Amino acid sequence: MSLRSRLQPDNPLIRPNVRQRSLEFVYLLFITLTLIASQGVKAAGATSSDPCPAIDLSDFAGDTDPTTSLCLYIEESGATQLEDVLHSNIEWVRNQKETVNFGYDPSTFWVRLRLKGLSHLPPDVFLRLDYPHLDIIDFYLVSDGKVHEHYESGDTRPFSRRPVDHLVPLFPLTGKYGDQADVIIRLASNGPVVIPVDIRSKSSLDDAEKPILVWYGVYFGIMGMMLFYNAVIFIFVRELNYLLYIIYLSASAGLQVALYGLGFQYLWPESTTLNNLMIPLLTALMPFAAIAFVWRFIGLHRIGTWIEKMLGGLLYLGFSGLLIGTFVLPYSVIMKVVYVLSLIAISLGFYVGVKYWIKGIKEARIFALAWFFYLFFVVYYLLYITGLAQPNIISMHSIEIGSIIEMTLLSLAFADRLNVEKERRIQMQIALNQDLDNLVQARTQELEAANEKLHRISITDALTGLANRRHFNCQYREMFSRCQDEDVPLSVLMLDVDHFKAINDNHGHGFGDLCLQRLAEIIRNHIPDDAGIAARYGGEEFIAALPGTPEGDAVQTADNILHELRRTTISDGRTCINMTASIGVCTIVPEQETQMTAQLNEADRLLYKAKNNGRNQVISVSTA
C-alpha cells in the first residue's frame, strides 16, 4: 500500500452508504465551486509543488492540532539521513487523517511540519508527541537549511536525554532563530507507530492532562484497593486462588504503569533495556497468571473435559515459553504472539464461564460476564494498536477499562465464594488473631532485614562489590571532618585502568567487566574496611580515601596495588591479559571544607599526569 493511500481519510473498514457518499460529494462540490468563485487565481496557486502547508502561530491561543498539516515520508531501509531530507527531492505526502496510526510497521518515518509566526509565541510552548512508546525520536528545528535545535527522545534512549522531563515526549518551540522554521521528526519503532501531534503552551498542557492524571489516580486507586483487599483475604485464608489473582492484578497494574510511561519516567528512567522488557514480560505474565487462576477457580483440573484441559495446558505452555522468550526474541514478535494467544485465552475463558454457568456453577455466572467484557475491550485495543481503529479516549484506555470491569466482577465472584466459606474463615480468624502479634513482629524483622539489604545494595557498586560513588562521597565527607578534628592527614588515591577501552574493544565488555572485578579484589585486599574506603568512581576509574595515612604510606599502598595488578593474569578461559593502571595520590591535613573538592581535583590531576608520563605509575603530592 502506498504512503498516499495510507494517509487518505477514508477508512476501508468503514464504508458509508451510497446516500451518504452522494451527500458528501455534493457538499464538497459546492465548497469547491464557492472557493473558486471567491478566490480566483489564488485557488490555482494552492496547488504548490510543496504539499506541506505552513501553520501560522501568530495568533497562538494555547493549543493547536497540526495533524492534517503534517507531511510524511516513509522509507523501509532506514538509510535516509537528515541531509538527504533537507537537500534531496523527497516526495512528501500530506496527511489528511485526523489521527495518524500505522500499527506495527518497521519502517522509518520522517515527519515534516512547517511553522510560521514563531516570533509571536509566548514562552514555554511545546510540540507534543502524545504517545510514550516510540523507540527512536529525533527532533530537528530547521530554518534556511540549517539545523538549530536537535533533541533526542524515545523509549530506547535514557529518559534523561529528553529535553523536557515529562511523561510523553515534549519538544520546545522557539522563535529565536527566525519567524519561520521547519520541524523535522525522525521516528522508528518495533511497536505500534502512532503519531498524535499537537502544539501546546504549558498552561494548556496542564489543563489537558489533568483529566488523564485523575484517570490514573482512579485506575490505580481501584487496583490498589483490589490488591489490598485480596491480599488481606489471602493472608487469612491461604488459598492459592487468591494468590494467583493477586499475581494477575499485580501484572495488570504493572503493565499499565509501563504502558502509561510512568515506569520509564519514575522507576527505571535510565534503563532502556528494562523499559523495553517490562511491557512484553508483563503482557505475557498477565494471561499466564489468568490461566492458572481460571484453572483453579472453575476447577477445570477436576471437572473440565480433556479438550479443555489440553487447550489450557497448551496455553499455559505457550505463555511459559513467551515469558522465557521475552529475554531473547524481538519485541514485535513477542507482542504479536502474545496478542494472538491472549485473544485465544480470553475467548476460552469466556466459553468456560458460559458453559459452567449453564451447568449451574454459581461463580461461573459472574465469571462469564467478567471475561465477556474483557474480551470486548481487548479486541478493541488490538484493533487500535494494529491501526484498524483510530486513537480515541476509549481505544487508548480500553485495556484498563476492560480490566477494571473484569476485575470488579471477578471480585464479586470471589465475594460469592467468601459467603460460602464465611464460617470457616471466622474460625480461622480467631486462630490467626492469637498469632497476630508474633506475625507482626516477624514481618517487622523481615522488613528490617529487607531494609538492611536494600541499604547495602544502595551503597554498593553492583559489578565490583566496592562502594559506589554516592556512598564514597558521604564517607569521604565524614572522614574529612574527623581528620580535621584530630589534625591528622587524609590521603586520596585516584586510579584508572590503562588502555581499558582497547580491552573492551578487543575482548568484549564481558571480559572488561571481569577485569574490573579482578582489580576491585586487588584494591579490597590492600585497603580493608578498617583502613579506609575504596569505591568505583565511574567506568574504569576507582577512588580510595585513607584517613590518618601520611603520604608515604598512601604511596606504598598505591605501589602495592600496582605491583599486584601487574603480576595478575586475568583470564576467562579463552583470553589472558595483564593490566596496568595509573594512580594519583594527594595527601592533606584538612583545615577547611573547601579543601575537599580541591583534594579530589588534585588527585584526579595527578592521575592524568601519571597517564601523560607514560602510564603504569604512581604520582603523588602532599601538603601535610
C-alpha positions in Angstrom: 0.0 0.0 0.0 1.5 3.4 -1.0 2.0 6.1 1.6 -0.5 8.4 -0.1 -3.2 5.7 0.2 -2.3 5.1 3.8 -2.9 8.7 4.7 -6.2 9.2 3.0 -9.1 10.0 5.4 -11.4 7.2 4.1 -11.0 4.1 6.3 -11.7 1.0 4.1 -13.1 -0.8 7.1 -15.9 1.8 7.5 -17.8 2.2 4.2 -20.6 4.8 4.2 -23.8 4.0 2.3 -24.4 5.4 -1.2 -26.7 8.2 0.0 -24.1 9.4 2.5 -21.4 9.4 -0.2 -23.7 11.3 -2.6 -24.4 14.0 0.0 -20.7 14.3 0.8 -19.9 14.7 -3.0 -22.5 17.4 -3.4 -21.2 19.2 -0.3 -17.6 19.0 -1.5 -18.5 20.2 -5.0 -20.4 23.2 -3.5 -17.5 24.2 -1.3 -15.0 23.8 -4.2 -17.1 26.0 -6.6 -17.5 28.6 -3.9 -13.8 28.8 -3.3 -13.0 29.0 -7.0 -15.5 31.8 -7.4 -14.3 33.8 -4.4 -10.5 33.2 -4.6 -9.9 33.2 -8.4 -6.3 32.9 -9.2 -5.4 32.3 -5.5 -7.2 28.9 -5.8 -4.9 27.9 -8.6 -1.9 28.9 -6.5 -2.9 26.5 -3.7 -1.6 23.5 -5.8 2.0 24.3 -5.0 4.7 21.7 -5.5 5.2 21.7 -1.7 2.2 19.8 -0.3 3.0 20.9 3.3 1.0 23.9 4.4 2.6 26.3 6.8 0.9 26.6 10.2 0.6 30.2 11.3 1.2 30.6 15.0 1.0 34.4 15.1 -2.3 34.2 17.0 -1.5 31.1 19.0 -4.1 30.7 21.7 -2.5 27.9 23.8 -3.2 24.8 21.7 -3.1 23.8 18.0 -3.7 20.5 16.3 -1.4 20.3 13.3 -2.3 16.7 12.4 -3.8 17.4 9.0 -0.9 19.7 8.1 1.7 17.0 8.7 3.7 15.8 5.8 5.2 12.3 5.9 7.9 10.3 4.1 8.2 6.6 4.9 11.3 4.5 4.0 11.8 0.8 4.6 15.6 0.8 4.5 16.2 3.3 7.3 19.2 4.6 5.3 18.0 8.1 4.7 19.8 10.8 6.7 18.8 14.3 7.7 21.0 15.8 5.0 19.0 13.7 2.4 15.8 15.1 3.8 17.0 18.7 3.8 18.7 18.7 0.4 17.2 15.9 -1.7 14.0 15.9 -3.6 12.0 13.9 -1.0 8.4 13.1 -2.0 6.5 14.4 1.0 2.9 13.3 1.3 0.4 15.4 3.3 -1.5 13.6 6.0 -5.3 14.0 5.6 -6.5 11.9 8.5 -7.4 13.4 11.9 -5.2 10.8 13.5 -2.0 9.0 12.4 -1.7 5.3 13.3 0.3 2.9 11.2 0.1 -0.1 13.5 3.1 -2.3 13.6 5.4 -1.1 10.9 9.2 -1.5 10.9 9.8 1.4 8.5 11.5 4.7 9.4 9.0 7.6 9.4 10.0 11.2 8.6 7.5 13.9 9.7 7.7 17.5 8.5 5.8 20.4 9.9 6.1 23.9 8.5 5.7 26.7 11.1 5.5 30.5 10.8 4.8 33.2 13.3 7.3 31.6 15.8 8.4 35.1 16.9 4.9 35.7 18.3 5.0 32.6 20.5 4.9 33.1 24.3 7.5 31.3 26.5 7.1 27.6 27.2 5.4 26.3 24.1 5.9 22.7 23.2 5.3 20.3 20.3 3.9 17.2 22.0 4.1 13.6 20.7 1.3 12.2 22.9 2.4 8.5 22.8 5.1 7.2 25.1 6.2 4.0 23.3 8.0 5.1 20.1 11.5 3.6 20.2 13.5 6.4 18.4 12.6 10.0 18.1 14.9 12.7 16.6 13.5 16.2 16.6 15.1 18.9 14.4 14.2 22.6 14.3 15.4 23.8 10.8 15.4 27.1 9.1 17.2 28.3 5.9 18.6 24.7 5.6 20.4 24.9 8.9 19.6 22.7 12.0 19.3 25.0 15.0 18.0 22.5 17.6 18.3 18.7 17.8 16.6 16.8 20.6 16.5 13.1 21.2 13.8 11.0 22.8 12.2 7.6 22.6 12.0 4.6 24.9 15.2 3.0 23.7 17.1 6.1 24.9 17.6 7.1 28.6 14.9 9.3 29.9 17.4 11.9 30.9 18.1 12.7 27.2 14.6 14.2 26.8 14.6 18.0 26.6 11.7 18.1 29.0 11.1 15.8 32.0 7.6 14.7 31.0 5.5 11.5 30.6 5.4 11.8 26.8 7.9 13.5 24.6 7.8 17.3 24.6 10.0 19.5 22.3 10.4 23.3 22.9 9.4 25.6 20.1 11.1 29.0 19.9 11.3 32.0 17.6 14.8 33.0 18.4 16.1 31.6 15.1 13.5 33.4 12.9 9.8 33.8 12.4 9.6 30.7 10.1 11.1 27.2 10.6 10.5 23.6 9.7 10.1 20.8 12.3 11.6 17.6 11.0 11.0 14.4 13.2 12.5 11.0 12.5 10.6 8.1 14.1 11.1 4.4 14.2 9.7 1.7 16.5 9.3 -2.0 16.9 5.9 -1.5 18.4 2.8 0.3 17.1 3.6 3.5 15.2 1.1 6.1 16.5 1.9 9.8 15.8 -0.5 12.0 17.8 1.0 15.5 17.5 -0.2 18.8 18.9 1.3 22.2 19.9 0.5 23.4 23.4 1.5 26.0 25.9 2.5 25.0 29.4 -0.9 26.0 30.9 -2.8 24.3 28.1 -0.8 21.2 28.6 -1.5 21.2 32.3 -5.2 21.6 31.7 -5.3 18.9 29.0 -3.5 16.4 31.2 -5.5 17.0 34.4 -8.2 14.5 33.4 -5.6 11.9 32.5 -3.9 12.3 35.8 -7.3 12.0 37.5 -7.9 8.8 35.5 -4.5 7.4 36.6 -5.5 8.1 40.1 -8.9 6.4 39.8 -7.5 3.4 38.0 -4.5 2.8 40.3 -6.7 3.6 43.3 -9.1 0.9 42.3 -6.3 -1.6 41.5 -4.7 -0.7 44.8 -7.8 -1.3 46.8 -8.4 -4.7 45.0 -4.8 -5.7 45.7 -5.1 -4.8 49.3 -8.5 -6.4 49.7 -7.4 -9.7 48.1 -4.0 -9.7 49.8 -5.7 -9.4 53.2 -8.0 -12.3 52.3 -5.1 -14.4 51.1 -3.2 -13.8 54.3 -6.1 -15.1 56.3 -7.5 -17.9 54.1 -4.2 -19.0 52.5 -6.0 -20.2 49.4 -4.0 -20.4 46.2 -6.8 -18.9 44.1 -6.2 -15.6 45.9 -2.5 -15.6 45.4 -3.0 -16.3 41.6 -5.5 -13.5 41.5 -3.1 -11.1 43.3 -0.4 -12.0 40.7 -2.8 -11.4 37.9 -3.8 -8.0 39.5 -0.2 -7.0 40.0 0.7 -7.9 36.5 -2.2 -5.9 35.1 -1.4 -2.9 37.2 2.3 -3.2 36.4 1.5 -3.4 32.7 -0.5 -0.2 32.9 2.4 1.5 34.7 4.6 0.5 31.8 2.1 1.3 29.1 1.4 4.8 30.5 5.1 5.5 30.6 5.1 6.0 34.3 7.6 3.3 34.9 10.1 4.8 32.5 9.7 8.3 34.0 9.8 7.4 37.6 11.0 3.8 38.2 13.7 2.9 35.6 14.4 6.2 33.7 18.0 5.2 32.7 17.3 1.5 32.0 16.1 1.3 28.4 16.6 -2.5 28.5 14.3 -2.8 31.4 11.8 -0.4 29.9 11.6 -2.4 26.7 11.4 -5.7 28.6 8.6 -4.8 31.0 5.8 -4.5 28.5 6.2 -7.9 26.8 7.1 -9.5 30.1 4.0 -8.3 31.9 1.9 -8.8 28.9 2.9 -12.5 28.9 2.7 -12.8 32.7 -0.8 -11.4 33.0 -2.5 -14.2 30.9 -0.1 -16.8 32.3 -1.5 -15.9 35.8 -5.0 -15.7 34.5 -4.9 -19.2 33.0 -3.6 -20.6 36.3 -6.3 -18.7 38.2 -9.1 -19.9 35.9 -7.8 -23.4 36.1 -8.3 -23.5 39.8 -11.2 -21.1 40.2 -13.6 -23.0 37.9 -11.9 -26.3 38.9 -11.0 -27.4 35.4 -8.4 -29.8 36.8 -11.4 -31.7 38.3 -14.4 -31.1 36.1 -13.0 -30.0 32.7 -13.2 -32.1 29.6 -10.0 -33.5 28.1 -10.2 -30.9 25.3 -10.5 -28.0 27.8 -7.6 -29.5 29.8 -5.5 -29.8 26.7 -6.2 -26.3 25.5 -5.5 -24.9 28.9 -2.3 -26.9 29.1 -1.1 -25.7 25.7 -1.9 -22.1 26.5 -0.1 -22.5 29.8 3.0 -23.9 28.0 2.7 -21.2 25.3 2.8 -18.3 27.8 5.5 -20.0 29.8 7.6 -20.1 26.6 6.8 -16.4 25.9 7.9 -15.5 29.4 11.3 -17.0 28.7 11.3 -15.8 25.1 10.8 -12.2 26.3 14.5 -12.2 27.1 15.7 -13.4 23.7 13.1 -12.7 21.0 12.4 -9.3 19.3 9.8 -7.1 20.9 7.5 -7.1 17.9 7.5 -10.9 17.6 6.7 -11.4 21.3 3.9 -8.8 21.3 2.2 -10.2 18.2 2.3 -13.8 19.6 1.1 -12.6 23.0 -1.8 -10.8 21.4 -2.9 -13.9 19.5 -2.6 -16.2 22.4 -4.2 -13.7 24.8 -7.2 -13.5 22.4 -7.5 -17.3 22.4 -7.1 -17.4 26.2 -9.8 -14.8 26.8 -12.1 -16.5 24.4 -11.6 -19.8 26.1 -12.2 -18.1 29.5 -15.5 -16.7 28.2 -16.5 -20.1 26.8 -15.7 -21.9 30.0 -17.6 -19.3 32.0 -20.8 -19.6 29.9 -20.6 -23.4 29.8 -20.3 -23.9 33.5 -22.8 -21.1 34.1 -25.3 -23.2 32.1 -24.3 -26.2 34.2 -25.3 -24.4 37.4 -22.0 -23.4 38.9 -22.8 -20.2 40.7 -19.5 -18.5 40.4 -19.3 -19.1 36.7 -22.2 -16.7 36.1 -20.2 -13.6 37.1 -17.0 -15.2 35.7 -18.5 -15.4 32.2 -19.6 -11.7 32.3 -16.2 -10.7 33.5 -14.4 -12.4 30.6 -17.0 -11.1 28.1 -16.3 -7.5 28.9 -12.6 -8.1 29.0 -12.7 -9.9 25.6 -14.6 -7.0 24.1 -12.2 -4.3 25.2 -9.1 -6.4 24.4 -10.4 -6.9 20.8 -10.9 -3.1 20.6 -7.4 -2.5 21.8 -5.9 -4.9 19.3 -7.7 -3.1 16.5 -6.3 0.2 17.8 -2.6 -1.0 18.0 -2.8 -2.6 14.6 -4.1 0.6 13.1 -7.6 -0.7 12.3 -9.2 1.5 14.9 -8.0 5.1 15.3 -6.9 6.6 18.7 -9.6 7.9 21.0 -10.2 8.0 24.7 -11.8 4.6 24.7 -9.4 2.8 22.4 -6.3 4.2 24.1 -7.6 3.1 27.5 -9.6 0.0 26.6 -7.3 -2.4 28.3 -7.6 -0.7 31.7 -11.3 -0.1 31.2 -11.8 -3.8 30.5 -9.5 -4.9 33.3 -11.4 -2.7 35.9 -14.7 -4.1 34.8 -13.4 -7.7 34.7 -11.6 -7.5 38.0 -14.6 -5.9 39.7 -16.8 -8.7 38.5 -14.2 -11.3 39.5 -14.1 -9.7 42.9 -17.8 -10.2 43.1 -17.4 -13.8 42.2 -14.9 -14.1 45.0 -17.4 -12.5 47.3 -19.9 -15.3 46.4 -17.3 -17.8 47.4 -16.4 -15.9 50.5 -20.1 -16.1 51.7 -20.0 -19.9 51.3 -16.8 -20.1 53.3 -17.7 -17.5 55.8 -18.0 -19.8 58.8 -14.7 -21.5 58.0 -12.9 -18.1 57.7 -14.4 -16.9 61.1 -12.8 -19.9 62.8 -9.5 -19.2 61.1 -9.8 -15.6 62.1 -10.0 -16.5 65.8 -6.9 -18.7 65.5 -5.0 -16.1 63.5 -5.7 -13.3 65.9 -3.9 -15.2 68.6 -0.8 -15.3 66.4 -1.1 -11.7 65.1 1.4 -10.2 67.5 4.0 -12.8 66.5 3.2 -12.3 62.9 3.6 -8.5 63.1 6.9 -9.0 64.9 8.1 -11.4 62.3 7.1 -9.1 59.5 8.8 -6.2 61.2 12.0 -8.3 61.5 11.7 -9.3 57.8 11.2 -5.6 56.9 14.2 -4.6 58.9 16.3 -7.3 57.2 15.0 -6.2 53.8 15.8 -2.6 54.6 19.3 -3.5 55.6 19.7 -5.5 52.4 18.4 -2.6 50.3 20.7 -0.2 52.2 23.7 -2.4 51.3 22.6 -2.6 47.7 22.1 1.2 47.5 25.7 1.9 48.7 27.4 -0.9 46.7 28.6 -1.0 43.1 26.8 -4.0 41.5 29.7 -5.0 39.3 32.7 -4.8 41.6 31.2 -5.1 45.1 33.0 -1.9 46.2 31.2 1.2 47.4 29.5 3.3 44.8 30.3 6.9 44.2 27.4 8.3 46.2 28.4 6.3 49.3 32.1 7.3 48.9 31.1 10.9 48.8 29.2 10.6 52.1 32.0 8.6 53.8 34.8 10.9 52.4 33.0 13.9 53.9 32.8 12.2 57.3 36.5 11.2 57.1 37.5 14.7 56.2 35.7 16.1 59.2 37.2 13.5 61.5 40.7 14.1 60.3 40.1 17.9 60.6 39.1 17.5 64.2 42.0 15.2 65.0 44.6 17.2 62.9 45.8 14.1 61.1 46.5 13.6 57.4 43.9 12.3 54.9 45.1 10.6 51.7 43.1 10.1 48.5 44.1 7.6 45.7 42.6 8.0 42.3 43.2 5.0 40.0 42.3 4.5 36.3 43.0 1.3 34.2 45.4 1.9 31.4 44.1 1.3 27.8 40.8 -0.1 29.2 38.9 1.0 26.0 41.1 -1.2 24.0 40.4 -4.1 26.3 36.7 -3.6 25.8 37.0 -3.2 22.0 39.3 -6.2 21.5 37.9 -8.7 24.0 34.3 -7.5 24.7 32.5 -5.8 27.5 32.1 -9.1 29.4 35.8 -9.6 29.6 36.2 -5.9 30.5 33.8 -6.4 33.4 35.9 -9.4 34.6 39.0 -7.2 34.5 37.3 -4.6 36.7 36.1 -7.3 39.2 39.7 -8.6 39.5 41.0 -5.1 40.0 38.4 -4.5 42.7 39.5 -7.6 44.5 43.1 -6.4 44.5 42.1 -3.0 45.8 40.0 -4.6 48.5 43.0 -6.8 49.6 45.1 -3.7 50.1 42.5 -1.3 51.5 40.4 -3.2 54.1 37.3 -1.6 55.6 39.1 -0.6 58.8 41.8 1.2 56.8 39.5 3.5 54.7 37.0 3.2 51.9 37.5 2.1 48.3 34.9 2.8 45.6 34.2 2.5 41.9 34.1 6.2 40.9 32.9 5.7 37.3 33.7 3.4 34.4 37.2 2.1 34.9 38.1 4.7 37.5 38.4 3.9 41.2 39.0 6.0 44.2 40.0 5.4 47.8 40.3 7.6 51.0 42.7 6.6 53.8 42.2 8.7 56.9 45.1 9.1 59.3 47.5 7.9 56.5 50.5 10.1 55.6 51.8 10.4 52.0 54.5 7.7 52.3 52.1 5.0 53.5 49.5 6.0 50.9 52.1 5.9 48.1 53.2 2.5 49.4 49.6 1.2 49.3 49.3 2.5 45.7 52.6 0.8 44.7 51.4 -2.4 46.3 48.2 -2.3 44.3 50.0 -1.5 41.1 52.6 -4.3 41.7 49.9 -7.0 42.3 47.9 -5.8 39.3 51.0 -6.1 37.0 51.6 -9.7 38.1 48.0 -10.8 38.0 47.0 -12.6 34.8 43.3 -12.2 34.1 41.6 -15.0 32.1 38.2 -16.1 31.2 39.3 -19.4 29.7 39.8 -18.1 26.3 41.7 -14.8 26.7 44.6 -14.0 29.1 46.0 -10.5 29.7 47.9 -8.5 32.2 46.7 -5.0 33.1 48.4 -1.9 34.4 47.0 1.3 35.9 47.9 4.9 36.7 47.4 6.3 40.2 47.4 9.8 41.6 47.8 10.3 45.3 47.1 13.5 47.2 47.6 13.9 50.9 46.5 16.9 53.0 45.8 17.7 56.7 42.2 19.0 56.4 41.7 22.6 57.7 38.6 23.8 55.9 35.8 22.3 53.8 36.8 24.0 50.6 39.8 21.6 50.6 37.6 18.6 49.9 36.9 19.5 46.3 40.5 20.7 45.8 41.9 17.4 47.1 39.7 15.3 44.8 40.6 17.5 41.8 44.3 17.3 42.7 44.2 13.5 42.9 42.5 13.5 39.5 45.1 15.8 38.1 47.9 13.6 39.4 46.2 10.6 37.9 46.2 12.2 34.4 49.8 13.4 34.9 50.7 9.7 35.5 49.0 8.8 32.3 50.7 11.6 30.4 54.1 10.4 31.8 53.7 7.0 30.3 51.1 5.3 32.5 51.7 2.3 34.8 53.0 4.5 37.7 52.1 6.4 40.8 52.4 10.2 41.2 51.8 11.9 44.5 51.8 15.2 46.2 51.4 16.2 49.9 50.5 19.4 51.6 50.5 17.8 55.1 
